[in-house]
Amino acid sequence: MPPSDILGVERRRRWQDDEKLTILERVGMGGRTVADVAREAGVTRQHICQ
């Protein structure tokens, strides 16, 4: 059985530039960490730090 049958169809998110900036701007506001903001946005810390 191919892996796609087990895991389903892989989908990638498409982010608009303004959405990316909004996420980045949240870091540090009110003491929020990269991990906090990443969790809220549904991404990993690495996505924010790249």
mmCIF file of the N, C-alpha and C atoms, coordinates in Angstrom:
data_MODEL
# 
_entry.id   MODEL 
# 
loop_
_atom_site.group_PDB 
_atom_site.id 
_atom_site.type_symbol 
_atom_site.label_atom_id 
_atom_site.label_alt_id 
_atom_site.label_comp_id 
_atom_site.label_asym_id 
_atom_site.label_entity_id 
_atom_site.label_seq_id 
_atom_site.pdbx_PDB_ins_code 
_atom_site.Cartn_x 
_atom_site.Cartn_y 
_atom_site.Cartn_z 
_atom_site.occupancy 
_atom_site.B_iso_or_equiv 
_atom_site.pdbx_formal_charge 
_atom_site.auth_seq_id 
_atom_site.auth_comp_id 
_atom_site.auth_asym_id 
_atom_site.auth_atom_id 
_atom_site.pdbx_PDB_model_num 
ATOM 1   N N  . MET A 1 1  ? 0.847  -1.173 0.000  1.00 0.00 ? 1  MET A N  1 
ATOM 2   C CA . MET A 1 1  ? 0.000  0.000  0.000  1.00 0.00 ? 1  MET A CA 1 
ATOM 3   C C  . MET A 1 1  ? 0.901  1.248  0.000  1.00 0.00 ? 1  MET A C  1 
ATOM 4   N N  . PRO A 1 2  ? 0.728  2.195  -0.932 1.00 0.00 ? 2  PRO A N  1 
ATOM 5   C CA . PRO A 1 2  ? 1.551  3.412  -0.965 1.00 0.00 ? 2  PRO A CA 1 
ATOM 6   C C  . PRO A 1 2  ? 1.279  4.302  0.245  1.00 0.00 ? 2  PRO A C  1 
ATOM 7   N N  . PRO A 1 3  ? 2.276  5.073  0.676  1.00 0.00 ? 3  PRO A N  1 
ATOM 8   C CA . PRO A 1 3  ? 2.095  5.942  1.839  1.00 0.00 ? 3  PRO A CA 1 
ATOM 9   C C  . PRO A 1 3  ? 0.920  6.902  1.714  1.00 0.00 ? 3  PRO A C  1 
ATOM 10  N N  . SER A 1 4  ? 0.574  7.342  0.514  1.00 0.00 ? 4  SER A N  1 
ATOM 11  C CA . SER A 1 4  ? -0.544 8.279  0.358  1.00 0.00 ? 4  SER A CA 1 
ATOM 12  C C  . SER A 1 4  ? -1.864 7.651  0.793  1.00 0.00 ? 4  SER A C  1 
ATOM 13  N N  . ASP A 1 5  ? -1.970 6.330  0.682  1.00 0.00 ? 5  ASP A N  1 
ATOM 14  C CA . ASP A 1 5  ? -3.185 5.657  1.123  1.00 0.00 ? 5  ASP A CA 1 
ATOM 15  C C  . ASP A 1 5  ? -3.320 5.703  2.639  1.00 0.00 ? 5  ASP A C  1 
ATOM 16  N N  . ILE A 1 6  ? -2.203 5.721  3.328  1.00 0.00 ? 6  ILE A N  1 
ATOM 17  C CA . ILE A 1 6  ? -2.221 5.730  4.785  1.00 0.00 ? 6  ILE A CA 1 
ATOM 18  C C  . ILE A 1 6  ? -2.436 7.140  5.320  1.00 0.00 ? 6  ILE A C  1 
ATOM 19  N N  . LEU A 1 7  ? -1.697 8.096  4.772  1.00 0.00 ? 7  LEU A N  1 
ATOM 20  C CA . LEU A 1 7  ? -1.697 9.448  5.324  1.00 0.00 ? 7  LEU A CA 1 
ATOM 21  C C  . LEU A 1 7  ? -2.656 10.408 4.639  1.00 0.00 ? 7  LEU A C  1 
ATOM 22  N N  . GLY A 1 8  ? -3.177 10.047 3.502  1.00 0.00 ? 8  GLY A N  1 
ATOM 23  C CA . GLY A 1 8  ? -4.055 10.939 2.768  1.00 0.00 ? 8  GLY A CA 1 
ATOM 24  C C  . GLY A 1 8  ? -3.262 11.858 1.858  1.00 0.00 ? 8  GLY A C  1 
ATOM 25  N N  . VAL A 1 9  ? -3.961 12.766 1.237  1.00 0.00 ? 9  VAL A N  1 
ATOM 26  C CA . VAL A 1 9  ? -3.343 13.690 0.299  1.00 0.00 ? 9  VAL A CA 1 
ATOM 27  C C  . VAL A 1 9  ? -2.665 14.813 1.076  1.00 0.00 ? 9  VAL A C  1 
ATOM 28  N N  . GLU A 1 10 ? -1.393 15.057 0.745  1.00 0.00 ? 10 GLU A N  1 
ATOM 29  C CA . GLU A 1 10 ? -0.656 16.130 1.415  1.00 0.00 ? 10 GLU A CA 1 
ATOM 30  C C  . GLU A 1 10 ? -1.101 17.464 0.849  1.00 0.00 ? 10 GLU A C  1 
ATOM 31  N N  . ARG A 1 11 ? -1.342 18.423 1.736  1.00 0.00 ? 11 ARG A N  1 
ATOM 32  C CA . ARG A 1 11 ? -1.759 19.754 1.313  1.00 0.00 ? 11 ARG A CA 1 
ATOM 33  C C  . ARG A 1 11 ? -0.821 20.782 1.910  1.00 0.00 ? 11 ARG A C  1 
ATOM 34  N N  . ARG A 1 12 ? -0.502 21.786 1.136  1.00 0.00 ? 12 ARG A N  1 
ATOM 35  C CA . ARG A 1 12 ? 0.341  22.870 1.614  1.00 0.00 ? 12 ARG A CA 1 
ATOM 36  C C  . ARG A 1 12 ? -0.495 24.118 1.773  1.00 0.00 ? 12 ARG A C  1 
ATOM 37  N N  . ARG A 1 13 ? -0.192 24.854 2.816  1.00 0.00 ? 13 ARG A N  1 
ATOM 38  C CA . ARG A 1 13 ? -0.864 26.125 3.015  1.00 0.00 ? 13 ARG A CA 1 
ATOM 39  C C  . ARG A 1 13 ? -0.223 27.179 2.131  1.00 0.00 ? 13 ARG A C  1 
ATOM 40  N N  . ARG A 1 14 ? -1.002 28.087 1.669  1.00 0.00 ? 14 ARG A N  1 
ATOM 41  C CA . ARG A 1 14 ? -0.518 29.240 0.919  1.00 0.00 ? 14 ARG A CA 1 
ATOM 42  C C  . ARG A 1 14 ? -0.772 30.474 1.771  1.00 0.00 ? 14 ARG A C  1 
ATOM 43  N N  . TRP A 1 15 ? 0.279  31.165 2.122  1.00 0.00 ? 15 TRP A N  1 
ATOM 44  C CA . TRP A 1 15 ? 0.172  32.338 2.979  1.00 0.00 ? 15 TRP A CA 1 
ATOM 45  C C  . TRP A 1 15 ? 0.358  33.601 2.155  1.00 0.00 ? 15 TRP A C  1 
ATOM 46  N N  . GLN A 1 16 ? -0.495 34.557 2.356  1.00 0.00 ? 16 GLN A N  1 
ATOM 47  C CA . GLN A 1 16 ? -0.333 35.875 1.758  1.00 0.00 ? 16 GLN A CA 1 
ATOM 48  C C  . GLN A 1 16 ? 0.732  36.629 2.548  1.00 0.00 ? 16 GLN A C  1 
ATOM 49  N N  . ASP A 1 17 ? 1.415  37.576 1.901  1.00 0.00 ? 17 ASP A N  1 
ATOM 50  C CA . ASP A 1 17 ? 2.470  38.323 2.576  1.00 0.00 ? 17 ASP A CA 1 
ATOM 51  C C  . ASP A 1 17 ? 1.953  39.043 3.817  1.00 0.00 ? 17 ASP A C  1 
ATOM 52  N N  . ASP A 1 18 ? 0.756  39.610 3.735  1.00 0.00 ? 18 ASP A N  1 
ATOM 53  C CA . ASP A 1 18 ? 0.213  40.332 4.890  1.00 0.00 ? 18 ASP A CA 1 
ATOM 54  C C  . ASP A 1 18 ? -0.089 39.384 6.052  1.00 0.00 ? 18 ASP A C  1 
ATOM 55  N N  . GLU A 1 19 ? -0.477 38.148 5.753  1.00 0.00 ? 19 GLU A N  1 
ATOM 56  C CA . GLU A 1 19 ? -0.711 37.158 6.805  1.00 0.00 ? 19 GLU A CA 1 
ATOM 57  C C  . GLU A 1 19 ? 0.603  36.802 7.499  1.00 0.00 ? 19 GLU A C  1 
ATOM 58  N N  . LYS A 1 20 ? 1.669  36.649 6.714  1.00 0.00 ? 20 LYS A N  1 
ATOM 59  C CA . LYS A 1 20 ? 2.978  36.333 7.277  1.00 0.00 ? 20 LYS A CA 1 
ATOM 60  C C  . LYS A 1 20 ? 3.444  37.449 8.201  1.00 0.00 ? 20 LYS A C  1 
ATOM 61  N N  . LEU A 1 21 ? 3.297  38.686 7.749  1.00 0.00 ? 21 LEU A N  1 
ATOM 62  C CA . LEU A 1 21 ? 3.721  39.827 8.564  1.00 0.00 ? 21 LEU A CA 1 
ATOM 63  C C  . LEU A 1 21 ? 2.920  39.924 9.856  1.00 0.00 ? 21 LEU A C  1 
ATOM 64  N N  . THR A 1 22 ? 1.645  39.661 9.775  1.00 0.00 ? 22 THR A N  1 
ATOM 65  C CA . THR A 1 22 ? 0.796  39.707 10.971 1.00 0.00 ? 22 THR A CA 1 
ATOM 66  C C  . THR A 1 22 ? 1.270  38.700 12.007 1.00 0.00 ? 22 THR A C  1 
ATOM 67  N N  . ILE A 1 23 ? 1.617  37.496 11.555 1.00 0.00 ? 23 ILE A N  1 
ATOM 68  C CA . ILE A 1 23 ? 2.112  36.465 12.470 1.00 0.00 ? 23 ILE A CA 1 
ATOM 69  C C  . ILE A 1 23 ? 3.424  36.913 13.099 1.00 0.00 ? 23 ILE A C  1 
ATOM 70  N N  . LEU A 1 24 ? 4.340  37.440 12.278 1.00 0.00 ? 24 LEU A N  1 
ATOM 71  C CA . LEU A 1 24 ? 5.633  37.885 12.796 1.00 0.00 ? 24 LEU A CA 1 
ATOM 72  C C  . LEU A 1 24 ? 5.488  39.030 13.786 1.00 0.00 ? 24 LEU A C  1 
ATOM 73  N N  . GLU A 1 25 ? 4.566  39.935 13.532 1.00 0.00 ? 25 GLU A N  1 
ATOM 74  C CA . GLU A 1 25 ? 4.370  41.091 14.409 1.00 0.00 ? 25 GLU A CA 1 
ATOM 75  C C  . GLU A 1 25 ? 3.866  40.697 15.795 1.00 0.00 ? 25 GLU A C  1 
ATOM 76  N N  . ARG A 1 26 ? 3.226  39.554 15.897 1.00 0.00 ? 26 ARG A N  1 
ATOM 77  C CA . ARG A 1 26 ? 2.690  39.102 17.196 1.00 0.00 ? 26 ARG A CA 1 
ATOM 78  C C  . ARG A 1 26 ? 3.794  38.692 18.176 1.00 0.00 ? 26 ARG A C  1 
ATOM 79  N N  . VAL A 1 27 ? 4.950  38.283 17.639 1.00 0.00 ? 27 VAL A N  1 
ATOM 80  C CA . VAL A 1 27 ? 6.044  37.830 18.495 1.00 0.00 ? 27 VAL A CA 1 
ATOM 81  C C  . VAL A 1 27 ? 6.531  39.010 19.330 1.00 0.00 ? 27 VAL A C  1 
ATOM 82  N N  . GLY A 1 28 ? 6.609  38.816 20.634 1.00 0.00 ? 28 GLY A N  1 
ATOM 83  C CA . GLY A 1 28 ? 7.094  39.849 21.541 1.00 0.00 ? 28 GLY A CA 1 
ATOM 84  C C  . GLY A 1 28 ? 6.007  40.750 22.080 1.00 0.00 ? 28 GLY A C  1 
ATOM 85  N N  . MET A 1 29 ? 4.859  40.790 21.444 1.00 0.00 ? 29 MET A N  1 
ATOM 86  C CA . MET A 1 29 ? 3.756  41.628 21.931 1.00 0.00 ? 29 MET A CA 1 
ATOM 87  C C  . MET A 1 29 ? 3.188  41.014 23.201 1.00 0.00 ? 29 MET A C  1 
ATOM 88  N N  . GLY A 1 30 ? 3.190  41.780 24.266 1.00 0.00 ? 30 GLY A N  1 
ATOM 89  C CA . GLY A 1 30 ? 2.649  41.280 25.526 1.00 0.00 ? 30 GLY A CA 1 
ATOM 90  C C  . GLY A 1 30 ? 3.435  40.112 26.090 1.00 0.00 ? 30 GLY A C  1 
ATOM 91  N N  . GLY A 1 31 ? 4.709  40.011 25.721 1.00 0.00 ? 31 GLY A N  1 
ATOM 92  C CA . GLY A 1 31 ? 5.547  38.936 26.240 1.00 0.00 ? 31 GLY A CA 1 
ATOM 93  C C  . GLY A 1 31 ? 5.350  37.596 25.553 1.00 0.00 ? 31 GLY A C  1 
ATOM 94  N N  . ARG A 1 32 ? 4.668  37.593 24.416 1.00 0.00 ? 32 ARG A N  1 
ATOM 95  C CA . ARG A 1 32 ? 4.417  36.337 23.707 1.00 0.00 ? 32 ARG A CA 1 
ATOM 96  C C  . ARG A 1 32 ? 5.692  35.851 23.033 1.00 0.00 ? 32 ARG A C  1 
ATOM 97  N N  . THR A 1 33 ? 5.925  34.570 23.129 1.00 0.00 ? 33 THR A N  1 
ATOM 98  C CA . THR A 1 33 ? 7.121  33.954 22.557 1.00 0.00 ? 33 THR A CA 1 
ATOM 99  C C  . THR A 1 33 ? 6.827  33.443 21.151 1.00 0.00 ? 33 THR A C  1 
ATOM 100 N N  . VAL A 1 34 ? 7.885  33.074 20.450 1.00 0.00 ? 34 VAL A N  1 
ATOM 101 C CA . VAL A 1 34 ? 7.733  32.478 19.122 1.00 0.00 ? 34 VAL A CA 1 
ATOM 102 C C  . VAL A 1 34 ? 6.884  31.216 19.228 1.00 0.00 ? 34 VAL A C  1 
ATOM 103 N N  . ALA A 1 35 ? 7.119  30.426 20.259 1.00 0.00 ? 35 ALA A N  1 
ATOM 104 C CA . ALA A 1 35 ? 6.355  29.183 20.439 1.00 0.00 ? 35 ALA A CA 1 
ATOM 105 C C  . ALA A 1 35 ? 4.868  29.473 20.631 1.00 0.00 ? 35 ALA A C  1 
ATOM 106 N N  . ASP A 1 36 ? 4.545  30.505 21.409 1.00 0.00 ? 36 ASP A N  1 
ATOM 107 C CA . ASP A 1 36 ? 3.137  30.874 21.624 1.00 0.00 ? 36 ASP A CA 1 
ATOM 108 C C  . ASP A 1 36 ? 2.462  31.258 20.310 1.00 0.00 ? 36 ASP A C  1 
ATOM 109 N N  . VAL A 1 37 ? 3.133  32.124 19.563 1.00 0.00 ? 37 VAL A N  1 
ATOM 110 C CA . VAL A 1 37 ? 2.571  32.612 18.305 1.00 0.00 ? 37 VAL A CA 1 
ATOM 111 C C  . VAL A 1 37 ? 2.453  31.476 17.295 1.00 0.00 ? 37 VAL A C  1 
ATOM 112 N N  . ALA A 1 38 ? 3.450  30.618 17.230 1.00 0.00 ? 38 ALA A N  1 
ATOM 113 C CA . ALA A 1 38 ? 3.411  29.482 16.314 1.00 0.00 ? 38 ALA A CA 1 
ATOM 114 C C  . ALA A 1 38 ? 2.235  28.567 16.632 1.00 0.00 ? 38 ALA A C  1 
ATOM 115 N N  . ARG A 1 39 ? 2.042  28.296 17.893 1.00 0.00 ? 39 ARG A N  1 
ATOM 116 C CA . ARG A 1 39 ? 0.933  27.437 18.321 1.00 0.00 ? 39 ARG A CA 1 
ATOM 117 C C  . ARG A 1 39 ? -0.403 28.049 17.893 1.00 0.00 ? 39 ARG A C  1 
ATOM 118 N N  . GLU A 1 40 ? -0.569 29.353 18.113 1.00 0.00 ? 40 GLU A N  1 
ATOM 119 C CA . GLU A 1 40 ? -1.809 30.037 17.743 1.00 0.00 ? 40 GLU A CA 1 
ATOM 120 C C  . GLU A 1 40 ? -2.047 30.012 16.233 1.00 0.00 ? 40 GLU A C  1 
ATOM 121 N N  . ALA A 1 41 ? -0.959 30.126 15.460 1.00 0.00 ? 41 ALA A N  1 
ATOM 122 C CA . ALA A 1 41 ? -1.069 30.165 13.995 1.00 0.00 ? 41 ALA A CA 1 
ATOM 123 C C  . ALA A 1 41 ? -1.141 28.774 13.379 1.00 0.00 ? 41 ALA A C  1 
ATOM 124 N N  . GLY A 1 42 ? -0.871 27.746 14.174 1.00 0.00 ? 42 GLY A N  1 
ATOM 125 C CA . GLY A 1 42 ? -0.924 26.390 13.654 1.00 0.00 ? 42 GLY A CA 1 
ATOM 126 C C  . GLY A 1 42 ? 0.278  26.017 12.816 1.00 0.00 ? 42 GLY A C  1 
ATOM 127 N N  . VAL A 1 43 ? 1.437  26.610 13.156 1.00 0.00 ? 43 VAL A N  1 
ATOM 128 C CA . VAL A 1 43 ? 2.680  26.292 12.452 1.00 0.00 ? 43 VAL A CA 1 
ATOM 129 C C  . VAL A 1 43 ? 3.737  25.940 13.485 1.00 0.00 ? 43 VAL A C  1 
ATOM 130 N N  . THR A 1 44 ? 4.906  25.504 13.017 1.00 0.00 ? 44 THR A N  1 
ATOM 131 C CA . THR A 1 44 ? 5.988  25.210 13.948 1.00 0.00 ? 44 THR A CA 1 
ATOM 132 C C  . THR A 1 44 ? 6.830  26.457 14.184 1.00 0.00 ? 44 THR A C  1 
ATOM 133 N N  . ARG A 1 45 ? 7.629  26.436 15.237 1.00 0.00 ? 45 ARG A N  1 
ATOM 134 C CA . ARG A 1 45 ? 8.534  27.572 15.520 1.00 0.00 ? 45 ARG A CA 1 
ATOM 135 C C  . ARG A 1 45 ? 9.485  27.797 14.367 1.00 0.00 ? 45 ARG A C  1 
ATOM 136 N N  . GLN A 1 46 ? 9.915  26.722 13.741 1.00 0.00 ? 46 GLN A N  1 
ATOM 137 C CA . GLN A 1 46 ? 10.862 26.817 12.636 1.00 0.00 ? 46 GLN A CA 1 
ATOM 138 C C  . GLN A 1 46 ? 10.284 27.605 11.464 1.00 0.00 ? 46 GLN A C  1 
ATOM 139 N N  . HIS A 1 47 ? 8.988  27.491 11.241 1.00 0.00 ? 47 HIS A N  1 
ATOM 140 C CA . HIS A 1 47 ? 8.365  28.246 10.157 1.00 0.00 ? 47 HIS A CA 1 
ATOM 141 C C  . HIS A 1 47 ? 8.472  29.752 10.410 1.00 0.00 ? 47 HIS A C  1 
ATOM 142 N N  . ILE A 1 48 ? 8.379  30.152 11.647 1.00 0.00 ? 48 ILE A N  1 
ATOM 143 C CA . ILE A 1 48 ? 8.451  31.570 11.976 1.00 0.00 ? 48 ILE A CA 1 
ATOM 144 C C  . ILE A 1 48 ? 9.879  32.071 11.926 1.00 0.00 ? 48 ILE A C  1 
ATOM 145 N N  . CYS A 1 49 ? 10.828 31.257 12.333 1.00 0.00 ? 49 CYS A N  1 
ATOM 146 C CA . CYS A 1 49 ? 12.222 31.682 12.435 1.00 0.00 ? 49 CYS A CA 1 
ATOM 147 C C  . CYS A 1 49 ? 12.985 31.603 11.124 1.00 0.00 ? 49 CYS A C  1 
ATOM 148 N N  . GLN A 1 50 ? 12.435 31.042 10.100 1.00 0.00 ? 50 GLN A N  1 
ATOM 149 C CA . GLN A 1 50 ? 13.163 30.903 8.835  1.00 0.00 ? 50 GLN A CA 1 
ATOM 150 C C  . GLN A 1 50 ? 13.276 32.211 8.121  1.00 0.00 ? 50 GLN A C  1 
# 
